[in-house]
């Protein structure tokens, strides 16, 4: 359907193109207000009018030619074909002309209202005109947004079966195979079967039934047969179910009952339980593969992304940012995404969730994560401008693996700060981490020299850098070590200046270590701001350390993000 989409910048120059492969799912991610919804809204207008200049995100959309067979199949299923006479050079000839109503969701859940007229030319159907490729792509494009989603299952008026179906409910009513497939998916998800009730003789209404529909599909939809009427009397109208049920079934109904090959969907996870979101991602990916079409979904949900990957369809992640009228994108191709999801370490830590945040803080252990995240929450409450907003805190299994998480997140343009204890200064892990933090190769020798200088200062002070001596002198680090910490922080590598996480907030008098420390420090900090002794952010200590991390994450000119 699509060959590529390019983005605009403030100077109207295009950004690098993003390819959209047939049978694939493209997942748009990014922080809030990054342009994901606007991106989806601009695709169709750019297909309709490729030269328009009113877009804010998209600079160009290039469509691929829709196969002749797909057009012929659509006309056979949904078109109204007539013969018209036209005057040719020496004679009058009959020409086949077809009109197709586009099944398009509109306000109130209505579908339809837009017609496309084809003429058969040299045995193939044609719209004619120089922009035929793009116009055909529009006909096969469906946009589902939050305003239409919950109304997709609203009842529709019955229509003549001699005319093409005017909406997707009419398709479900007439085409038993399609309806039964949707009923199967509905039962898999909710334990109830979808059916279409026509017993009012005026409307088609969606129902769910715990009982299996009659084996004869014609009997299921008969408006007058006693078996059908008894079956529908025992079913429940879709309006009695939750928004999550309506959203899930409505999306699948609009997609399965139509021939769309490019589906644009905004926040598919809205109203859905995580497991349903994952199911939906898998089903949409399977449909994209079957139709050799494409799904472009803007989402904040790692579960939907996981489901799309499970479908077996190629999945590409595009991370968007939008600031000062400038749109940028970074692409995580299917092969790279699969590598991330196959890595047990990255999968178990939920690192993919960072794709949906403005920033990330990667800690050595889960106890570290819990403490720093709680401190950041208090900053957000009492000193919000200095805190790290919309930031995911991750806890790993030691500092030696932090570089494996930081590197792919930085490659996606996510400001992922590494937060490590001071004993990293006695290991080559620091250099690995600095490489993962995108320190230019030409600057690494400078860091290595600073590390050597610090090591010499430790020895001169009688501190064994290969034992626990570093933590004992933390807070009184020698000049070379302090300089090294300051330079590393410029690239988003933050070394705890007091040695390790247990040394923060010494005034609380918590002296226990390891597993007993976290519950003890939380008890000392109190959990209710109204309780005497509740610890609020101060001007120094861990609070200032976290402020420096938040400042790096929020700085558009930060170092450590690849171009």
C-alpha positions in Angstrom: 0.0 0.0 0.0 2.7 2.5 1.0 6.2 2.8 -0.2 7.4 5.4 2.2 6.5 8.4 4.3 8.8 11.3 4.9 8.5 13.9 7.7 8.8 17.6 7.5 11.2 19.7 9.5 10.8 23.4 10.4 12.7 24.3 7.2 10.3 22.2 5.1 13.1 19.7 4.3 12.1 16.1 4.5 13.5 13.8 7.2 14.8 10.3 6.3 12.1 8.2 4.8 10.4 5.4 6.7 9.5 2.3 4.6 6.3 0.5 5.0 6.6 -3.1 3.9 3.6 -5.1 2.7 2.1 -7.5 5.3 3.8 -5.5 8.1 2.9 -3.6 11.2 4.4 -0.2 11.9 4.1 0.9 15.5 4.4 4.6 16.3 5.7 5.3 19.7 7.0 8.3 21.6 6.2 10.6 24.5 3.0 12.5 24.8 2.5 15.3 22.2 5.1 13.7 20.0 2.8 13.9 16.9 1.6 10.2 16.7 -2.1 11.1 16.4 -1.3 13.9 14.0 0.8 11.6 11.9 -2.2 9.2 11.4 -4.6 12.0 10.6 -2.3 13.4 7.9 -1.7 10.2 6.0 -5.0 10.1 4.1 -5.1 13.8 3.2 -1.6 13.4 1.8 -2.7 10.5 -0.3 -5.7 12.5 -1.6 -3.7 15.6 -2.3 0.0 14.8 -2.5 1.0 18.4 -3.2 -0.9 20.0 -0.3 1.3 22.1 2.1 -0.9 22.3 5.2 0.5 19.3 7.0 2.6 19.7 10.2 4.2 16.3 10.4 4.3 14.6 7.1 6.1 15.9 4.1 5.3 13.2 1.5 3.4 10.0 1.2 4.3 7.6 -1.7 1.7 4.8 -2.4 2.3 1.6 -4.2 -0.1 0.5 -6.9 -3.0 -1.6 -5.7 -3.1 -4.9 -7.6 -5.7 -5.1 -10.3 -7.1 -8.3 -8.7 -7.8 -6.5 -5.4 -9.7 -3.8 -7.2 -11.7 -6.3 -9.3 -12.5 -8.3 -6.1 -13.7 -5.2 -4.3 -16.0 -4.2 -7.2 -17.4 -7.7 -7.4 -18.2 -7.7 -3.7 -19.1 -4.1 -3.0 -19.7 -2.4 -6.4 -22.7 -1.5 -8.5 -21.9 -2.3 -12.1 -23.8 -0.7 -15.0 -23.4 -0.4 -18.8 -23.0 3.0 -20.3 -22.9 4.0 -23.9 -20.2 6.3 -25.2 -19.4 7.6 -28.7 -16.2 6.3 -30.2 -14.6 7.2 -33.5 -17.0 5.4 -35.8 -19.4 3.8 -33.6 -21.2 3.8 -30.3 -19.9 1.3 -27.7 -21.0 -0.1 -24.4 -18.6 0.5 -21.4 -18.8 -1.1 -18.0 -18.9 1.5 -15.2 -18.8 0.6 -11.5 -19.6 2.6 -8.4 -18.1 1.6 -5.0 -19.2 3.1 -1.7 -16.2 3.4 0.6 -17.0 1.8 4.0 -15.5 4.5 6.1 -16.2 5.1 9.9 -17.7 8.5 10.5 -19.3 10.4 13.3 -21.8 8.3 15.3 -20.4 5.1 13.9 -21.9 5.6 10.4 -20.0 4.1 7.6 -20.2 5.1 3.9 -20.9 8.3 2.1 -18.0 8.4 -0.3 -18.2 7.0 -3.8 -15.5 6.0 -6.3 -16.4 5.5 -10.0 -14.5 3.1 -12.1 -14.4 2.4 -15.9 -13.2 -0.9 -17.4 -10.3 0.0 -19.7 -8.5 -2.8 -21.6 -10.1 -5.4 -19.3 -9.1 -3.7 -16.1 -10.9 -1.3 -13.8 -9.5 2.2 -13.7 -10.2 5.4 -11.8 -8.3 7.4 -14.4 -6.1 10.4 -13.8 -2.5 11.0 -13.0 -3.1 10.4 -9.3 -4.8 7.0 -9.7 -2.3 5.2 -7.5 -2.9 7.5 -4.5 -6.7 7.6 -5.0 -6.8 3.8 -5.0 -4.8 3.7 -1.8 -7.3 6.1 -0.2 -10.1 3.7 -1.1 -8.3 0.9 0.7 -7.4 3.0 3.7 -9.2 2.9 7.1 -8.6 5.3 10.0 -9.9 4.3 13.4 -9.7 6.9 16.1 -11.1 7.2 19.6 -14.2 9.2 18.5 -15.5 6.4 16.2 -14.4 3.3 18.0 -17.1 2.9 20.6 -19.8 3.6 18.0 -18.7 1.0 15.5 -21.2 -1.5 16.8 -24.2 0.8 17.0 -27.3 -0.6 15.3 -27.8 0.1 11.6 -30.9 0.2 9.4 -31.5 -2.8 7.3 -30.9 -2.5 3.5 -31.9 -4.3 0.3 -29.8 -7.4 -0.2 -29.8 -6.6 -4.0 -27.7 -3.5 -3.4 -24.0 -3.5 -2.2 -23.8 -3.6 1.6 -23.9 0.0 3.0 -21.9 -0.7 6.2 -19.8 -3.4 7.9 -22.8 -4.7 9.9 -24.6 -5.5 6.7 -21.4 -7.3 5.5 -21.5 -9.4 8.8 -25.2 -10.1 8.3 -24.9 -11.3 4.8 -21.5 -13.1 4.8 -21.7 -16.0 7.1 -18.0 -17.0 6.9 -16.9 -13.5 8.0 -19.5 -13.4 10.8 -18.5 -16.8 12.1 -14.9 -15.9 12.1 -15.6 -12.8 14.2 -17.8 -14.9 16.5 -14.9 -17.3 17.0 -12.6 -14.5 18.0 -15.2 -13.0 20.3 -15.7 -16.3 22.0 -12.0 -16.8 22.4 -11.7 -13.4 24.1 -14.9 -13.2 26.2 -16.6 -16.7 26.2 -19.6 -15.3 24.2 -20.5 -15.5 20.5 -21.1 -12.4 18.4 -24.3 -12.5 16.3 -26.4 -10.1 14.3 -30.0 -9.7 15.3 -32.5 -8.7 12.5 -35.7 -9.7 14.2 -36.9 -6.1 14.5 -37.1 -6.2 10.6 -35.8 -2.6 10.7 -32.4 -2.6 12.2 -29.3 -4.8 12.4 -28.1 -5.0 16.0 -25.0 -6.6 17.5 -25.6 -9.1 20.3 -23.4 -11.5 22.3 -24.6 -14.9 23.3 -23.3 -17.5 25.7 -25.0 -20.1 23.6 -23.5 -21.2 20.3 -25.5 -19.9 17.3 -27.6 -22.4 15.3 -25.4 -24.5 13.0 -27.3 -23.3 10.0 -26.0 -19.7 9.4 -29.2 -18.8 7.5 -31.3 -19.9 10.5 -29.1 -17.8 12.8 -30.0 -14.5 11.0 -33.6 -15.3 10.0 -35.8 -12.4 11.3 -38.9 -14.7 11.5 -38.0 -18.3 12.2 -38.9 -19.4 15.8 -35.4 -20.9 16.4 -33.8 -17.7 15.4 -36.1 -15.6 17.5 -35.6 -17.8 20.5 -31.8 -17.6 20.1 -31.7 -13.8 19.9 -34.1 -13.5 22.8 -31.5 -15.2 24.9 -28.6 -13.0 23.7 -27.7 -9.7 25.2 -27.3 -6.4 23.2 -23.8 -5.1 22.9 -24.8 -1.9 24.7 -24.9 -3.9 28.0 -21.2 -4.7 27.8 -18.2 -2.6 28.8 -16.4 -0.1 26.7 -13.5 -2.5 26.5 -15.6 -5.2 25.0 -17.2 -2.8 22.5 -13.9 -1.3 21.5 -12.2 -4.7 21.0 -15.0 -6.2 18.9 -15.7 -3.0 17.1 -12.2 -2.7 15.8 -12.1 -6.3 14.6 -15.6 -6.0 13.1 -14.6 -2.9 11.1 -11.4 -4.6 9.8 -12.5 -8.2 9.2 -15.8 -7.2 7.5 -14.1 -4.9 4.9 -11.3 -5.1 2.4 -9.0 -2.4 3.8 -5.4 -3.0 3.1 -4.0 0.0 5.1 -5.4 0.4 8.6 -4.5 3.4 10.6 -5.4 3.1 14.3 -4.9 5.5 17.1 -4.3 4.1 20.6 -5.8 0.6 19.9 -5.2 -0.2 23.6 -7.8 2.4 24.8 -10.4 0.7 27.1 -8.6 -2.7 26.8 -7.2 -4.9 29.5 -3.5 -5.6 28.8 -4.2 -9.2 27.7 -6.9 -8.0 25.2 -4.5 -5.4 23.9 -2.0 -8.1 23.2 -4.6 -10.2 21.5 -5.7 -7.3 19.3 -2.1 -6.6 18.3 -1.7 -10.3 17.3 -5.0 -10.4 15.3 -4.2 -7.2 13.4 -0.8 -8.4 12.6 -2.2 -11.7 11.2 -4.7 -9.7 9.1 -1.9 -7.5 7.7 0.0 -10.7 6.6 -3.1 -12.3 5.1 -4.0 -9.2 3.0 -0.4 -8.3 2.1 -1.5 -4.9 3.6 -0.3 -2.9 6.5 -1.2 -1.6 10.0 0.1 1.7 11.3 -0.8 2.0 15.0 0.0 4.8 17.4 0.2 3.4 20.8 1.5 3.8 24.4 1.2 0.1 25.1 4.0 -2.5 25.2 1.3 -5.3 25.3 -0.1 -4.3 21.9 3.5 -4.2 20.5 4.2 -7.6 21.9 1.0 -9.0 20.3 1.9 -7.6 16.9 5.3 -9.3 17.1 3.7 -12.6 18.1 1.6 -12.5 15.0 4.6 -13.3 12.9 4.2 -10.2 10.8 7.3 -8.0 10.3 7.0 -5.2 13.0 8.8 -1.9 12.7 8.9 0.6 15.6 9.0 4.3 14.7 9.7 6.6 17.6 8.4 10.1 16.9 9.2 13.4 18.5 7.7 16.8 17.8 9.0 20.0 19.2 9.2 23.6 17.9 7.4 22.6 14.7 10.0 20.0 13.9 9.2 16.3 13.6 11.9 13.7 13.9 11.8 9.9 13.7 14.0 7.0 14.6 13.3 3.6 13.3 13.8 0.2 15.0 13.6 -2.3 12.2 12.0 -5.7 12.6 15.3 -7.6 12.9 16.6 -5.3 15.6 13.3 -5.4 17.5 13.3 -9.2 17.3 16.8 -9.2 18.8 15.6 -7.1 21.7 12.7 -9.3 22.4 14.7 -12.5 22.1 17.2 -11.3 24.7 16.0 -12.8 28.1 17.6 -10.0 30.0 15.9 -7.2 28.1 12.6 -9.1 27.9 12.5 -9.8 31.7 13.3 -6.2 32.7 10.5 -4.8 30.5 13.0 -2.6 28.6 10.6 -2.1 25.7 8.3 -0.1 27.9 10.9 2.7 27.7 9.8 3.2 24.1 6.7 4.8 25.4 8.3 7.3 27.8 10.1 10.6 27.5 13.2 9.1 29.2 14.5 6.2 31.3 16.8 5.7 34.3 18.6 2.4 34.3 19.7 1.2 37.7 21.9 -1.7 38.9 19.2 -3.5 40.9 15.5 -3.4 41.6 16.0 -2.1 45.1 17.9 0.8 43.6 15.1 1.4 41.1 12.4 1.4 43.8 14.3 3.9 46.0 15.2 6.3 43.2 11.7 6.1 41.7 10.1 6.9 45.0 12.5 9.9 45.5 11.6 11.1 42.0 7.9 10.8 42.8 8.4 13.1 45.8 10.2 15.6 43.6 7.3 15.4 41.1 4.9 16.2 44.0 6.8 18.9 45.8 9.3 20.3 43.2 7.9 19.2 39.9 10.0 21.4 37.6 13.2 19.8 38.8 11.9 16.2 38.5 12.1 13.6 35.7 8.6 13.6 34.3 7.3 10.7 32.2 10.4 8.7 33.0 10.7 4.9 33.3 12.9 3.6 36.1 14.4 0.1 35.4 16.2 -2.2 37.7 18.7 -4.8 36.4 20.9 -7.5 37.8 24.2 -5.7 38.3 26.1 -2.9 36.7 27.9 -5.2 34.2 24.7 -5.5 32.1 23.6 -1.9 32.1 25.4 -1.1 28.8 23.2 -3.8 27.1 20.1 -1.8 28.0 21.4 1.7 27.5 22.8 1.1 24.0 19.5 0.1 22.2 17.5 2.8 24.0 19.9 5.5 23.0 19.9 4.3 19.4 16.1 4.9 19.5 16.7 8.5 20.7 15.5 7.7 24.2 17.5 9.6 26.8 18.4 6.6 29.0 20.5 7.6 32.0 22.7 5.0 33.6 22.8 5.2 37.4 25.7 3.2 38.9 27.5 2.9 42.2 31.0 4.3 42.6 32.7 0.9 42.5 32.3 1.0 38.7 35.5 3.2 38.8 37.5 0.1 39.5 36.4 -1.9 36.5 36.6 -1.8 32.8 32.7 -1.8 32.9 32.9 2.0 33.0 34.5 2.1 29.5 31.9 -0.4 28.1 29.1 1.8 29.6 30.6 5.0 28.1 30.7 3.3 24.7 27.1 2.3 25.1 26.3 5.9 26.1 27.6 7.1 22.7 30.8 8.8 23.9 32.7 9.5 20.7 35.6 7.1 20.2 38.0 10.1 20.1 37.1 11.0 23.6 37.4 7.6 25.2 41.2 7.9 25.7 40.5 11.0 27.8 38.2 9.0 30.0 40.7 6.2 30.3 43.4 8.6 31.3 41.0 10.1 33.9 40.3 6.7 35.2 44.0 5.9 35.5 44.6 9.2 37.3 41.8 8.4 39.8 43.2 4.9 40.4 46.6 6.4 41.2 44.9 8.8 43.7 43.2 6.0 45.3 46.5 4.1 45.8 48.2 7.3 47.1 45.4 7.6 49.7 45.8 4.0 50.8 42.6 2.9 49.2 42.4 -0.4 47.4 40.3 0.2 44.2 39.8 -3.6 43.8 38.2 -4.0 47.2 35.5 -2.0 49.1 37.8 1.0 49.7 36.0 3.2 47.2 32.8 3.0 49.1 34.5 3.9 52.3 35.8 7.2 50.9 32.7 8.0 48.9 31.7 11.6 49.5 35.4 12.5 49.8 36.5 11.3 46.4 39.8 12.7 45.1 39.9 15.4 42.4 40.5 13.1 39.5 37.6 10.9 40.4 35.3 13.9 40.9 36.4 15.2 37.5 35.7 11.8 35.9 32.2 11.7 37.4 31.4 15.2 36.1 32.5 14.3 32.6 30.6 11.0 32.6 27.4 12.8 33.7 27.5 15.0 30.6 26.8 11.8 28.6 24.1 10.6 31.0 26.3 8.2 33.0 25.7 9.1 36.7 28.0 7.6 39.3 26.7 7.8 42.9 29.1 10.2 44.6 28.3 8.8 48.1 29.4 5.3 47.0 26.2 3.3 46.8 22.4 3.7 47.2 22.5 2.7 50.9 24.6 5.8 51.8 21.9 8.3 50.8 19.9 10.2 53.5 22.3 9.4 56.4 20.4 11.6 58.7 17.6 9.0 58.9 20.0 6.7 60.7 19.3 3.6 58.6 22.4 1.3 59.1 21.1 -2.1 57.8 22.4 -3.2 54.4 21.4 -5.2 51.4 17.9 -6.8 51.3 16.9 -5.3 54.7 17.8 -1.7 53.6 14.9 -0.9 51.3 12.0 -1.6 53.7 14.0 0.2 56.5 14.7 3.3 54.4 11.1 3.5 53.2 9.9 3.1 56.8 12.2 6.0 57.9 11.0 8.2 55.0 7.3 7.6 55.9 4.6 7.2 53.4 2.0 9.9 54.4 2.9 13.6 53.9 0.5 14.4 56.8 2.6 12.3 59.2 5.4 14.0 61.3 8.8 13.0 60.0 7.6 12.5 56.4 10.7 13.2 54.2 10.3 15.8 51.6 12.9 16.8 48.9 15.8 18.9 50.2 18.4 21.0 48.5 21.2 18.4 48.5 21.8 14.7 49.0 19.9 12.3 46.7 17.5 15.1 45.7 20.2 17.1 44.0 21.6 14.0 42.4 18.2 13.2 40.9 17.8 16.8 39.8 21.0 16.5 37.8 19.7 13.3 36.1 16.3 15.0 35.3 18.2 18.0 33.8 20.1 15.8 31.5 17.0 13.9 30.4 15.1 17.1 29.7 17.9 18.9 27.9 17.4 18.8 24.1 21.1 19.6 23.6 22.2 16.7 25.9 25.2 14.6 24.9 25.0 10.9 24.4 22.2 10.5 21.8 23.4 9.4 18.4 22.4 11.6 15.4 
